[in-house]
Amino acid sequence: MPDALAVLVVEDEPVALEAHAAYVTRVPGFDVAGTAATSHEALRVLDSTPVDVVLLDMNLPDRHGLDVIRAMRAAGHRADVIAVTSARELEVVRSAVSLGVVQYILKPFVFATLRDRLEAYRDYRAQVRMGEQVASQDEVDQVVAGVRPTRTALPKGMSEELLGRVTRELQGAGALSATELAERLGVSRVTARRYAEHLSDARLVTRSQRYAGAGRPEIEYRWT
């Protein structure tokens, strides 16, 4: 059985760092080689530890992820990079692709999303190891396509567009109840609560009780 692929998880948010590292360990064929909260820590790990792929947050406190990749290459580190980020600017995406980023995963995401990306990357690496040359254009296409997984579906009835809107509202607010979130989005309270709970399950949102008056406490959601 081939050795597990070593992953360096780079993320400055402690809760997200812990969650992403836990996700990696749940995917067969991958081990966490190290974690880092800054670009300095990440480059230090790369200098001392064999790493196959870096799970890289693009918005680190001391350096942008694109500059981290440039620093990696300048130092001779050949590990592949999977960007895990909330950066949606097209220019950032294009620059990441030009620097050789093999996957670009937008936050928020659930375990299944990362699992599918890692499995596609694992298959890609297995194809690359089979030989040093390819015999045809078809084989080239298979290798290139191997690192691009099929789309991961959200739970039934949920849309990427509304999930993005919910995410932006929660990121820009201190804390919102399902009722307040519904009013901002123009959707039902049940729908707003379902999306907020989805983000809570993904550990991107925390839930707490809000007490106001003599009635039942209301659940409020806060971006972590």
N, CA and C atoms as a LAMMPS dump frame, in Angstrom:
ITEM: TIMESTEP
0
ITEM: NUMBER OF ATOMS
672
ITEM: BOX BOUNDS ff ff ff
-5.0000000000000000e+02 5.0000000000000000e+02
-5.0000000000000000e+02 5.0000000000000000e+02
-5.0000000000000000e+02 5.0000000000000000e+02
ITEM: ATOMS id mol type element x y z
1 1 1 N 0.848 -1.192 0
2 1 2 C 0 0 0
3 1 3 C 0.886 1.245 0
4 2 1 N 0.611 2.251 -0.899
5 2 2 C 1.458 3.434 -0.97
6 2 3 C 1.423 4.231 0.313
7 3 1 N 2.532 4.956 0.555
8 3 2 C 2.595 5.79 1.749
9 3 3 C 1.547 6.889 1.689
10 4 1 N 1.081 7.307 2.862
11 4 2 C 0.111 8.395 2.933
12 4 3 C 0.768 9.695 2.486
13 5 1 N -0.021 10.559 1.871
14 5 2 C 0.461 11.87 1.45
15 5 3 C 0.482 12.808 2.655
16 6 1 N 1.577 13.548 2.783
17 6 2 C 1.768 14.435 3.933
18 6 3 C 1.194 15.817 3.63
19 7 1 N 0.344 16.305 4.53
20 7 2 C -0.345 17.581 4.338
21 7 3 C 0.087 18.58 5.407
22 8 1 N 0.422 19.78 4.981
23 8 2 C 0.659 20.896 5.891
24 8 3 C -0.579 21.783 5.857
25 9 1 N -1.216 21.968 7
26 9 2 C -2.425 22.784 7.092
27 9 3 C -2.04 24.17 7.597
28 10 1 N -2.316 25.195 6.792
29 10 2 C -1.949 26.573 7.137
30 10 3 C -3.229 27.401 7.239
31 11 1 N -3.523 27.871 8.431
32 11 2 C -4.77 28.607 8.698
33 11 3 C -4.585 29.425 9.969
34 12 1 N -4.946 30.716 9.923
35 12 2 C -4.707 31.565 11.09
36 12 3 C -5.834 31.547 12.11
37 13 1 N -7.023 31.065 11.743
38 13 2 C -8.128 30.962 12.694
39 13 3 C -8.015 29.634 13.448
40 14 1 N -7.824 29.654 14.76
41 14 2 C -7.601 28.415 15.517
42 14 3 C -8.693 27.357 15.33
43 15 1 N -9.964 27.786 15.344
44 15 2 C -11.054 26.819 15.195
45 15 3 C -11.02 26.183 13.813
46 16 1 N -10.814 27.01 12.784
47 16 2 C -10.749 26.485 11.42
48 16 3 C -9.519 25.594 11.237
49 17 1 N -8.393 25.984 11.829
50 17 2 C -7.175 25.171 11.736
51 17 3 C -7.419 23.776 12.307
52 18 1 N -8.034 23.731 13.474
53 18 2 C -8.329 22.445 14.102
54 18 3 C -9.295 21.614 13.252
55 19 1 N -10.313 22.285 12.71
56 19 2 C -11.31 21.574 11.898
57 19 3 C -10.689 21.038 10.615
58 20 1 N -9.898 21.851 9.922
59 20 2 C -9.297 21.418 8.658
60 20 3 C -8.326 20.257 8.875
61 21 1 N -7.542 20.334 9.952
62 21 2 C -6.619 19.236 10.252
63 21 3 C -7.394 17.958 10.553
64 22 1 N -8.506 18.08 11.286
65 22 2 C -9.337 16.911 11.59
66 22 3 C -9.94 16.335 10.322
67 23 1 N -10.367 17.211 9.411
68 23 2 C -10.924 16.752 8.135
69 23 3 C -9.884 15.921 7.378
70 24 1 N -8.644 16.422 7.321
71 24 2 C -7.588 15.732 6.568
72 24 3 C -7.38 14.32 7.105
73 25 1 N -7.353 14.176 8.421
74 25 2 C -7.105 12.864 9.018
75 25 3 C -8.23 11.873 8.742
76 26 1 N -9.404 12.376 8.375
77 26 2 C -10.544 11.494 8.087
78 26 3 C -10.524 10.945 6.668
79 27 1 N -9.627 11.453 5.82
80 27 2 C -9.565 11.011 4.427
81 27 3 C -8.449 9.976 4.282
82 28 1 N -8.783 8.743 3.883
83 28 2 C -7.754 7.717 3.723
84 28 3 C -6.658 8.151 2.758
85 29 1 N -5.435 7.864 3.128
86 29 2 C -4.318 8.189 2.255
87 29 3 C -3.663 9.518 2.551
88 30 1 N -4.089 10.188 3.631
89 30 2 C -3.511 11.479 3.988
90 30 3 C -3.176 11.538 5.473
91 31 1 N -2.054 12.173 5.784
92 31 2 C -1.655 12.432 7.162
93 31 3 C -1.328 13.909 7.304
94 32 1 N -1.566 14.467 8.483
95 32 2 C -1.19 15.853 8.759
96 32 3 C 0.282 15.867 9.166
97 33 1 N 1.109 16.487 8.326
98 33 2 C 2.544 16.563 8.619
99 33 3 C 2.865 17.709 9.559
100 34 1 N 1.956 18.683 9.633
101 34 2 C 2.185 19.826 10.497
102 34 3 C 1.088 20.852 10.308
103 35 1 N 1.035 21.828 11.194
104 35 2 C 0.085 22.928 11.093
105 35 3 C 0.837 24.241 11.307
106 36 1 N 0.26 25.316 10.764
107 36 2 C 0.882 26.632 10.903
108 36 3 C -0.193 27.701 10.841
109 37 1 N 0.025 28.781 11.596
110 37 2 C -0.933 29.888 11.626
111 37 3 C -0.411 31.118 10.887
112 38 1 N 0.858 31.087 10.483
113 38 2 C 1.46 32.212 9.76
114 38 3 C 2.319 31.677 8.623
115 39 1 N 2.677 32.567 7.709
116 39 2 C 3.547 32.149 6.608
117 39 3 C 4.928 31.769 7.137
118 40 1 N 5.411 32.485 8.155
119 40 2 C 6.715 32.18 8.737
120 40 3 C 6.737 30.76 9.287
121 41 1 N 5.695 30.387 10.028
122 41 2 C 5.615 29.033 10.572
123 41 3 C 5.525 28.008 9.45
124 42 1 N 4.756 28.316 8.406
125 42 2 C 4.58 27.38 7.295
126 42 3 C 5.903 27.098 6.592
127 43 1 N 6.66 28.148 6.307
128 43 2 C 7.938 27.968 5.625
129 43 3 C 8.934 27.235 6.513
130 44 1 N 8.846 27.449 7.822
131 44 2 C 9.727 26.741 8.747
132 44 3 C 9.428 25.242 8.737
133 45 1 N 8.136 24.883 8.709
134 45 2 C 7.764 23.466 8.634
135 45 3 C 8.262 22.863 7.324
136 46 1 N 8.087 23.59 6.226
137 46 2 C 8.533 23.081 4.927
138 46 3 C 10.039 22.872 4.883
139 47 1 N 10.773 23.686 5.617
140 47 2 C 12.235 23.544 5.654
141 47 3 C 12.675 22.288 6.41
142 48 1 N 11.817 21.797 7.304
143 48 2 C 12.242 20.701 8.173
144 48 3 C 11.463 19.401 7.998
145 49 1 N 10.355 19.442 7.266
146 49 2 C 9.468 18.279 7.191
147 49 3 C 9.06 17.998 5.748
148 50 1 N 9.123 16.745 5.3
149 50 2 C 8.634 16.409 3.955
150 50 3 C 7.135 16.649 3.861
151 51 1 N 6.716 17.413 2.87
152 51 2 C 5.299 17.742 2.669
153 51 3 C 4.95 17.534 1.204
154 52 1 N 3.833 16.857 0.953
155 52 2 C 3.364 16.637 -0.41
156 52 3 C 2.436 17.745 -0.887
157 53 1 N 1.564 18.207 0.002
158 53 2 C 0.578 19.227 -0.389
159 53 3 C 0.307 20.152 0.785
160 54 1 N 0.156 21.442 0.475
161 54 2 C -0.124 22.458 1.487
162 54 3 C -1.574 22.903 1.339
163 55 1 N -2.321 22.812 2.431
164 55 2 C -3.686 23.32 2.49
165 55 3 C -3.564 24.758 2.997
166 56 1 N -3.646 25.721 2.092
167 56 2 C -3.184 27.078 2.384
168 56 3 C -4.3 28.109 2.416
169 57 1 N -4.459 28.739 3.573
170 57 2 C -5.334 29.904 3.681
171 57 3 C -4.648 31.063 2.963
172 58 1 N -5.401 31.794 2.14
173 58 2 C -4.792 32.861 1.35
174 58 3 C -4.675 34.185 2.106
175 59 1 N -5.361 34.309 3.232
176 59 2 C -5.339 35.566 3.985
177 59 3 C -4.704 35.355 5.356
178 60 1 N -3.386 35.274 5.367
179 60 2 C -2.645 35.092 6.616
180 60 3 C -2.263 36.453 7.194
181 61 1 N -2.034 36.526 8.505
182 61 2 C -1.764 37.822 9.131
183 61 3 C -0.459 38.473 8.702
184 62 1 N 0.533 37.669 8.304
185 62 2 C 1.84 38.241 7.992
186 62 3 C 2.197 38.237 6.509
187 63 1 N 1.41 37.556 5.687
188 63 2 C 1.728 37.524 4.258
189 63 3 C 0.558 36.932 3.497
190 64 1 N 0.297 37.474 2.305
191 64 2 C -0.782 36.92 1.485
192 64 3 C -0.378 35.546 0.975
193 65 1 N -1.369 34.682 0.789
194 65 2 C -1.1 33.329 0.338
195 65 3 C -0.348 33.267 -0.978
196 66 1 N -0.62 34.191 -1.891
197 66 2 C 0.102 34.2 -3.17
198 66 3 C 1.589 34.427 -2.945
199 67 1 N 1.92 35.308 -1.999
200 67 2 C 3.338 35.557 -1.69
201 67 3 C 3.968 34.355 -0.981
202 68 1 N 3.15 33.614 -0.224
203 68 2 C 3.658 32.399 0.411
204 68 3 C 4.07 31.387 -0.653
205 69 1 N 3.235 31.239 -1.674
206 69 2 C 3.551 30.291 -2.75
207 69 3 C 4.835 30.719 -3.464
208 70 1 N 4.961 32.01 -3.728
209 70 2 C 6.183 32.502 -4.394
210 70 3 C 7.417 32.222 -3.527
211 71 1 N 7.278 32.427 -2.21
212 71 2 C 8.392 32.17 -1.298
213 71 3 C 8.737 30.679 -1.264
214 72 1 N 7.699 29.837 -1.312
215 72 2 C 7.927 28.391 -1.356
216 72 3 C 8.765 28.016 -2.564
217 73 1 N 8.365 28.509 -3.724
218 73 2 C 9.074 28.138 -4.957
219 73 3 C 10.496 28.701 -4.962
220 74 1 N 10.65 29.922 -4.454
221 74 2 C 11.986 30.525 -4.412
222 74 3 C 12.922 29.724 -3.513
223 75 1 N 12.347 29.098 -2.466
224 75 2 C 13.146 28.299 -1.541
225 75 3 C 13.326 26.867 -2.025
226 76 1 N 12.726 26.53 -3.164
227 76 2 C 12.888 25.197 -3.722
228 76 3 C 11.876 24.172 -3.247
229 77 1 N 10.828 24.61 -2.548
230 77 2 C 9.806 23.674 -2.068
231 77 3 C 8.828 23.362 -3.203
232 78 1 N 8.665 22.086 -3.503
233 78 2 C 7.852 21.682 -4.649
234 78 3 C 6.484 21.133 -4.251
235 79 1 N 6.122 21.236 -2.999
236 79 2 C 4.813 20.736 -2.562
237 79 3 C 3.698 21.414 -3.348
238 80 1 N 2.678 20.641 -3.702
239 80 2 C 1.509 21.216 -4.353
240 80 3 C 0.722 22.046 -3.349
241 81 1 N -0.127 22.923 -3.861
242 81 2 C -0.903 23.822 -3.001
243 81 3 C -2.389 23.71 -3.326
244 82 1 N -3.184 23.524 -2.269
245 82 2 C -4.639 23.617 -2.362
246 82 3 C -5.036 24.846 -1.558
247 83 1 N -5.583 25.852 -2.24
248 83 2 C -6.004 27.073 -1.566
249 83 3 C -7.337 26.839 -0.863
250 84 1 N -7.412 27.242 0.398
251 84 2 C -8.647 27.149 1.182
252 84 3 C -8.897 28.546 1.727
253 85 1 N -9.885 29.24 1.179
254 85 2 C -9.958 30.668 1.443
255 85 3 C -11.334 31.25 1.215
256 86 1 N -11.564 32.409 1.79
257 86 2 C -12.793 33.156 1.532
258 86 3 C -12.569 34.212 0.456
259 87 1 N -11.355 34.301 -0.088
260 87 2 C -11.043 35.292 -1.126
261 87 3 C -11.745 34.923 -2.427
262 88 1 N -12.656 35.8 -2.855
263 88 2 C -13.444 35.54 -4.058
264 88 3 C -13.06 36.439 -5.232
265 89 1 N -12.041 37.269 -5.057
266 89 2 C -11.641 38.162 -6.139
267 89 3 C -11.091 37.36 -7.316
268 90 1 N -11.594 37.658 -8.499
269 90 2 C -11.189 36.914 -9.692
270 90 3 C -9.688 37.009 -9.928
271 91 1 N -9.111 38.168 -9.648
272 91 2 C -7.679 38.34 -9.869
273 91 3 C -6.867 37.416 -8.961
274 92 1 N -7.34 37.213 -7.728
275 92 2 C -6.657 36.299 -6.812
276 92 3 C -6.746 34.869 -7.334
277 93 1 N -7.939 34.492 -7.824
278 93 2 C -8.113 33.147 -8.37
279 93 3 C -7.191 32.935 -9.57
280 94 1 N -7.154 33.901 -10.473
281 94 2 C -6.314 33.771 -11.673
282 94 3 C -4.839 33.707 -11.305
283 95 1 N -4.425 34.526 -10.341
284 95 2 C -3.024 34.509 -9.915
285 95 3 C -2.668 33.171 -9.265
286 96 1 N -3.615 32.633 -8.486
287 96 2 C -3.379 31.337 -7.843
288 96 3 C -3.178 30.253 -8.896
289 97 1 N -4.012 30.275 -9.921
290 97 2 C -3.889 29.283 -10.997
291 97 3 C -2.549 29.432 -11.705
292 98 1 N -2.15 30.671 -11.977
293 98 2 C -0.884 30.894 -12.68
294 98 3 C 0.318 30.438 -11.866
295 99 1 N 0.157 30.411 -10.525
296 99 2 C 1.247 29.956 -9.656
297 99 3 C 1.207 28.451 -9.413
298 100 1 N 0.251 27.759 -10.039
299 100 2 C 0.222 26.308 -9.961
300 100 3 C -0.65 25.723 -8.873
301 101 1 N -1.536 26.535 -8.27
302 101 2 C -2.456 25.991 -7.27
303 101 3 C -3.336 24.932 -7.929
304 102 1 N -3.396 23.743 -7.341
305 102 2 C -4.1 22.634 -7.978
306 102 3 C -5.583 22.578 -7.63
307 103 1 N -5.979 23.228 -6.524
308 103 2 C -7.383 23.297 -6.127
309 103 3 C -7.621 24.644 -5.47
310 104 1 N -8.856 25.144 -5.575
311 104 2 C -9.214 26.42 -4.946
312 104 3 C -10.559 26.22 -4.278
313 105 1 N -10.566 26.099 -2.952
314 105 2 C -11.789 25.79 -2.207
315 105 3 C -12.254 27.026 -1.455
316 106 1 N -13.483 27.433 -1.7
317 106 2 C -14.031 28.613 -1.041
318 106 3 C -14.633 28.257 0.312
319 107 1 N -14.338 29.08 1.307
320 107 2 C -15.014 28.983 2.587
321 107 3 C -16.371 29.677 2.46
322 108 1 N -17.38 29.232 3.164
323 108 2 C -17.38 28.07 4.049
324 108 3 C -17.559 26.783 3.236
325 109 1 N -17.08 25.685 3.766
326 109 2 C -17.258 24.399 3.113
327 109 3 C -17.433 23.333 4.18
328 110 1 N -17.935 22.199 3.757
329 110 2 C -18.145 21.083 4.676
330 110 3 C -17.11 20.003 4.397
331 111 1 N -17.063 19.005 5.244
332 111 2 C -16.073 17.943 5.114
333 111 3 C -16.108 17.297 3.738
334 112 1 N -17.314 17.038 3.216
335 112 2 C -17.431 16.342 1.931
336 112 3 C -16.728 17.1 0.81
337 113 1 N -16.736 18.426 0.869
338 113 2 C -16.079 19.228 -0.161
339 113 3 C -14.575 18.983 -0.152
340 114 1 N -13.965 19.087 1.03
341 114 2 C -12.524 18.859 1.125
342 114 3 C -12.184 17.41 0.823
343 115 1 N -13.002 16.485 1.285
344 115 2 C -12.749 15.066 1.018
345 115 3 C -12.68 14.81 -0.482
346 116 1 N -13.635 15.35 -1.247
347 116 2 C -13.652 15.132 -2.694
348 116 3 C -12.41 15.714 -3.352
349 117 1 N -11.976 16.893 -2.892
350 117 2 C -10.775 17.509 -3.461
351 117 3 C -9.527 16.695 -3.148
352 118 1 N -9.434 16.223 -1.924
353 118 2 C -8.262 15.428 -1.558
354 118 3 C -8.248 14.089 -2.277
355 119 1 N -9.404 13.475 -2.43
356 119 2 C -9.454 12.199 -3.146
357 119 3 C -9.058 12.378 -4.605
358 120 1 N -9.494 13.48 -5.22
359 120 2 C -9.101 13.759 -6.603
360 120 3 C -7.595 13.988 -6.691
361 121 1 N -7.056 14.689 -5.716
362 121 2 C -5.616 14.918 -5.707
363 121 3 C -4.861 13.611 -5.498
364 122 1 N -5.363 12.757 -4.615
365 122 2 C -4.732 11.458 -4.375
366 122 3 C -4.699 10.642 -5.658
367 123 1 N -5.798 10.636 -6.409
368 123 2 C -5.851 9.894 -7.673
369 123 3 C -4.859 10.479 -8.683
370 124 1 N -4.771 11.794 -8.696
371 124 2 C -3.824 12.471 -9.581
372 124 3 C -2.394 12.054 -9.263
373 125 1 N -2.041 12.04 -7.982
374 125 2 C -0.691 11.642 -7.596
375 125 3 C -0.412 10.191 -7.947
376 126 1 N -1.428 9.33 -7.815
377 126 2 C -1.256 7.913 -8.158
378 126 3 C -0.977 7.759 -9.645
379 127 1 N -1.654 8.555 -10.477
380 127 2 C -1.425 8.492 -11.921
381 127 3 C -0.03 8.977 -12.274
382 128 1 N 0.411 10.037 -11.598
383 128 2 C 1.738 10.578 -11.864
384 128 3 C 2.825 9.567 -11.507
385 129 1 N 2.597 8.782 -10.438
386 129 2 C 3.607 7.811 -9.987
387 129 3 C 3.701 6.59 -10.888
388 130 1 N 2.688 6.376 -11.749
389 130 2 C 2.675 5.141 -12.544
390 130 3 C 3.799 5.097 -13.563
391 131 1 N 4.284 6.249 -14.009
392 131 2 C 5.357 6.24 -14.988
393 131 3 C 5.859 7.638 -15.254
394 132 1 N 7.024 7.749 -15.884
395 132 2 C 7.606 9.056 -16.127
396 132 3 C 7.148 9.655 -17.438
397 133 1 N 6.516 8.869 -18.305
398 133 2 C 6.058 9.375 -19.584
399 133 3 C 4.611 8.97 -19.825
400 134 1 N 3.928 9.743 -20.657
401 134 2 C 2.57 9.391 -21.076
402 134 3 C 2.624 9.004 -22.547
403 135 1 N 1.701 8.12 -22.925
404 135 2 C 1.761 7.567 -24.274
405 135 3 C 0.889 8.326 -25.264
406 136 1 N -0.077 9.101 -24.774
407 136 2 C -1.014 9.731 -25.691
408 136 3 C -1.625 10.981 -25.071
409 137 1 N -2.297 11.765 -25.907
410 137 2 C -3.018 12.946 -25.415
411 137 3 C -4.103 12.553 -24.436
412 138 1 N -4.717 11.388 -24.67
413 138 2 C -5.773 10.917 -23.773
414 138 3 C -5.229 10.711 -22.36
415 139 1 N -4.027 10.163 -22.247
416 139 2 C -3.436 9.971 -20.925
417 139 3 C -3.111 11.307 -20.267
418 140 1 N -2.634 12.269 -21.064
419 140 2 C -2.381 13.61 -20.533
420 140 3 C -3.668 14.202 -19.982
421 141 1 N -4.755 14.081 -20.755
422 141 2 C -6.044 14.631 -20.323
423 141 3 C -6.527 13.971 -19.044
424 142 1 N -6.307 12.679 -18.911
425 142 2 C -6.732 11.969 -17.707
426 142 3 C -5.97 12.459 -16.482
427 143 1 N -4.665 12.696 -16.632
428 143 2 C -3.867 13.17 -15.502
429 143 3 C -4.306 14.567 -15.094
430 144 1 N -4.491 15.451 -16.076
431 144 2 C -4.901 16.827 -15.775
432 144 3 C -6.286 16.853 -15.142
433 145 1 N -7.189 16.028 -15.661
434 145 2 C -8.552 16.001 -15.123
435 145 3 C -8.603 15.371 -13.736
436 146 1 N -7.615 14.547 -13.408
437 146 2 C -7.647 13.827 -12.142
438 146 3 C -7.614 14.716 -10.926
439 147 1 N -7.032 15.912 -11.068
440 147 2 C -6.935 16.804 -9.923
441 147 3 C -8.161 17.694 -9.788
442 148 1 N -9.11 17.586 -10.725
443 148 2 C -10.318 18.399 -10.693
444 148 3 C -11.52 17.494 -10.431
445 149 1 N -12.052 17.508 -9.214
446 149 2 C -13.118 16.581 -8.841
447 149 3 C -14.469 17.003 -9.379
448 150 1 N -15.416 16.094 -9.296
449 150 2 C -16.783 16.443 -9.616
450 150 3 C -17.316 17.358 -8.525
451 151 1 N -18.344 18.127 -8.861
452 151 2 C -18.909 19.104 -7.942
453 151 3 C -19.538 18.41 -6.739
454 152 1 N -19.26 18.918 -5.546
455 152 2 C -19.854 18.386 -4.331
456 152 3 C -21.198 19.056 -4.091
457 153 1 N -22.236 18.277 -3.975
458 153 2 C -23.573 18.835 -3.798
459 153 3 C -23.813 19.232 -2.35
460 154 1 N -24.536 20.344 -2.182
461 154 2 C -24.99 20.73 -0.858
462 154 3 C -26.151 19.834 -0.466
463 155 1 N -26.539 19.843 0.805
464 155 2 C -27.734 19.091 1.197
465 155 3 C -28.926 19.456 0.329
466 156 1 N -29.807 18.537 0.123
467 156 2 C -30.951 18.724 -0.76
468 156 3 C -31.73 19.978 -0.376
469 157 1 N -32.056 20.781 -1.388
470 157 2 C -32.847 21.977 -1.165
471 157 3 C -32.042 23.221 -0.858
472 158 1 N -30.721 23.1 -0.742
473 158 2 C -29.876 24.253 -0.447
474 158 3 C -29.134 24.687 -1.705
475 159 1 N -28.863 25.995 -1.814
476 159 2 C -28.18 26.523 -2.992
477 159 3 C -26.887 27.231 -2.595
478 160 1 N -25.905 27.182 -3.501
479 160 2 C -24.639 27.866 -3.265
480 160 3 C -24.853 29.373 -3.166
481 161 1 N -25.765 29.902 -3.974
482 161 2 C -25.995 31.348 -3.999
483 161 3 C -26.511 31.842 -2.651
484 162 1 N -27.525 31.156 -2.103
485 162 2 C -28.078 31.581 -0.824
486 162 3 C -27.094 31.322 0.314
487 163 1 N -26.346 30.243 0.231
488 163 2 C -25.332 29.976 1.255
489 163 3 C -24.305 31.101 1.282
490 164 1 N -23.921 31.602 0.117
491 164 2 C -22.984 32.714 0.059
492 164 3 C -23.564 33.977 0.676
493 165 1 N -24.85 34.233 0.43
494 165 2 C -25.497 35.418 1.009
495 165 3 C -25.583 35.308 2.531
496 166 1 N -25.94 34.118 3.017
497 166 2 C -26.005 33.894 4.469
498 166 3 C -24.627 34.11 5.086
499 167 1 N -23.616 33.587 4.437
500 167 2 C -22.249 33.723 4.929
501 167 3 C -21.849 35.185 5.041
502 168 1 N -22.13 35.966 3.995
503 168 2 C -21.751 37.379 4.007
504 168 3 C -22.484 38.15 5.104
505 169 1 N -23.763 37.839 5.304
506 169 2 C -24.524 38.524 6.348
507 169 3 C -23.946 38.223 7.729
508 170 1 N -23.629 36.96 7.978
509 170 2 C -23.103 36.589 9.29
510 170 3 C -21.691 37.115 9.5
511 171 1 N -20.897 37.158 8.441
512 171 2 C -19.542 37.696 8.574
513 171 3 C -19.561 39.185 8.89
514 172 1 N -20.581 39.886 8.405
515 172 2 C -20.637 41.325 8.601
516 172 3 C -21.4 41.763 9.837
517 173 1 N -21.97 40.816 10.575
518 173 2 C -22.772 41.147 11.748
519 173 3 C -22.123 40.59 13.004
520 174 1 N -22.46 41.21 14.145
521 174 2 C -21.952 40.663 15.402
522 174 3 C -22.582 39.316 15.693
523 175 1 N -23.897 39.284 15.694
524 175 2 C -24.653 38.047 15.912
525 175 3 C -26.071 38.286 15.413
526 176 1 N -26.648 37.268 14.797
527 176 2 C -27.991 37.382 14.248
528 176 3 C -28.808 36.164 14.639
529 177 1 N -30.065 36.403 14.953
530 177 2 C -30.997 35.294 15.15
531 177 3 C -31.506 34.852 13.785
532 178 1 N -32.171 33.71 13.739
533 178 2 C -32.739 33.237 12.481
534 178 3 C -33.761 34.231 11.948
535 179 1 N -34.538 34.851 12.843
536 179 2 C -35.531 35.844 12.423
537 179 3 C -34.859 37.053 11.794
538 180 1 N -33.806 37.558 12.425
539 180 2 C -33.087 38.718 11.895
540 180 3 C -32.414 38.384 10.573
541 181 1 N -31.838 37.189 10.49
542 181 2 C -31.193 36.762 9.256
543 181 3 C -32.212 36.648 8.13
544 182 1 N -33.393 36.101 8.44
545 182 2 C -34.451 35.953 7.441
546 182 3 C -34.891 37.306 6.905
547 183 1 N -35.023 38.291 7.788
548 183 2 C -35.446 39.631 7.379
549 183 3 C -34.421 40.266 6.441
550 184 1 N -33.152 40.061 6.741
551 184 2 C -32.102 40.642 5.895
552 184 3 C -32.052 39.988 4.519
553 185 1 N -32.347 38.694 4.473
554 185 2 C -32.228 37.938 3.227
555 185 3 C -33.523 37.893 2.421
556 186 1 N -34.636 38.213 3.087
557 186 2 C -35.919 38.122 2.402
558 186 3 C -36.368 36.689 2.196
559 187 1 N -36.059 35.817 3.174
560 187 2 C -36.469 34.415 3.109
561 187 3 C -37.22 34.081 4.395
562 188 1 N -37.752 32.87 4.464
563 188 2 C -38.472 32.463 5.667
564 188 3 C -37.496 32.207 6.813
565 189 1 N -38.03 32.278 8.034
566 189 2 C -37.205 32.011 9.213
567 189 3 C -36.686 30.578 9.19
568 190 1 N -37.512 29.636 8.726
569 190 2 C -37.104 28.229 8.661
570 190 3 C -35.915 28.059 7.718
571 191 1 N -35.975 28.74 6.573
572 191 2 C -34.876 28.648 5.605
573 191 3 C -33.599 29.255 6.179
574 192 1 N -33.739 30.442 6.783
575 192 2 C -32.565 31.093 7.361
576 192 3 C -31.937 30.215 8.445
577 193 1 N -32.774 29.616 9.274
578 193 2 C -32.265 28.77 10.347
579 193 3 C -31.553 27.55 9.773
580 194 1 N -32.078 26.975 8.713
581 194 2 C -31.454 25.78 8.124
582 194 3 C -30.04 26.087 7.628
583 195 1 N -29.886 27.228 6.966
584 195 2 C -28.56 27.587 6.467
585 195 3 C -27.615 27.922 7.628
586 196 1 N -28.122 28.611 8.625
587 196 2 C -27.281 28.945 9.783
588 196 3 C -26.844 27.678 10.514
589 197 1 N -27.742 26.717 10.631
590 197 2 C -27.392 25.459 11.281
591 197 3 C -26.378 24.674 10.449
592 198 1 N -26.499 24.763 9.14
593 198 2 C -25.527 24.108 8.251
594 198 3 C -24.127 24.663 8.502
595 199 1 N -24.022 25.991 8.633
596 199 2 C -22.734 26.608 8.916
597 199 3 C -22.255 26.269 10.321
598 200 1 N -23.188 26.115 11.238
599 200 2 C -22.826 25.708 12.6
600 200 3 C -22.265 24.292 12.609
601 201 1 N -22.892 23.398 11.85
602 201 2 C -22.399 22.023 11.756
603 201 3 C -20.995 21.977 11.162
604 202 1 N -20.704 22.947 10.267
605 202 2 C -19.378 23.022 9.643
606 202 3 C -18.373 23.737 10.536
607 203 1 N -18.827 24.154 11.737
608 203 2 C -17.975 24.811 12.733
609 203 3 C -17.48 26.18 12.26
610 204 1 N -18.257 26.8 11.375
611 204 2 C -17.934 28.144 10.921
612 204 3 C -18.751 29.191 11.669
613 205 1 N -19.803 28.734 12.328
614 205 2 C -20.686 29.613 13.091
615 205 3 C -20.891 29.003 14.468
616 206 1 N -20.928 29.853 15.492
617 206 2 C -21.222 29.387 16.843
618 206 3 C -22.657 29.753 17.204
619 207 1 N -23.266 28.919 17.992
620 207 2 C -24.643 29.131 18.447
621 207 3 C -24.622 29.504 19.924
622 208 1 N -25.479 30.437 20.281
623 208 2 C -25.63 30.792 21.694
624 208 3 C -27.064 31.245 21.931
625 209 1 N -27.457 31.304 23.198
626 209 2 C -28.813 31.711 23.532
627 209 3 C -28.852 33.199 23.876
628 210 1 N -29.854 33.85 23.345
629 210 2 C -30.059 35.266 23.611
630 210 3 C -31.312 35.42 24.478
631 211 1 N -31.133 36.009 25.643
632 211 2 C -32.264 36.197 26.561
633 211 3 C -32.78 37.629 26.439
634 212 1 N -34.083 37.754 26.201
635 212 2 C -34.7 39.073 26.084
636 212 3 C -36.116 38.992 26.632
637 213 1 N -36.346 39.568 27.788
638 213 2 C -37.676 39.543 28.374
639 213 3 C -37.994 38.211 29.011
640 214 1 N -39.284 37.985 29.2
641 214 2 C -39.726 36.785 29.913
642 214 3 C -39.995 35.607 28.992
643 215 1 N -39.882 35.81 27.674
644 215 2 C -40.169 34.727 26.741
645 215 3 C -39.029 33.725 26.649
646 216 1 N -39.214 32.766 25.758
647 216 2 C -38.178 31.752 25.554
648 216 3 C -36.941 32.391 24.938
649 217 1 N -35.759 31.942 25.333
650 217 2 C -34.536 32.491 24.73
651 217 3 C -34.47 32.139 23.246
652 218 1 N -33.853 33.031 22.49
653 218 2 C -33.725 32.83 21.053
654 218 3 C -32.286 32.439 20.726
655 219 1 N -32.126 31.568 19.741
656 219 2 C -30.789 31.165 19.31
657 219 3 C -30.222 32.24 18.385
658 220 1 N -28.997 32.647 18.648
659 220 2 C -28.324 33.576 17.749
660 220 3 C -27.061 32.924 17.203
661 221 1 N -26.663 33.363 16.026
662 221 2 C -25.535 32.766 15.316
663 221 3 C -24.457 33.839 15.101
664 222 1 N -23.229 33.453 15.376
665 222 2 C -22.101 34.379 15.263
666 222 3 C -20.986 33.711 14.464
667 223 1 N -20.456 34.425 13.461
668 223 2 C -19.347 33.89 12.664
669 223 3 C -18.129 33.717 13.548
670 224 1 N -17.478 32.557 13.459
671 224 2 C -16.342 32.288 14.339
672 224 3 C -15.113 33.061 13.891
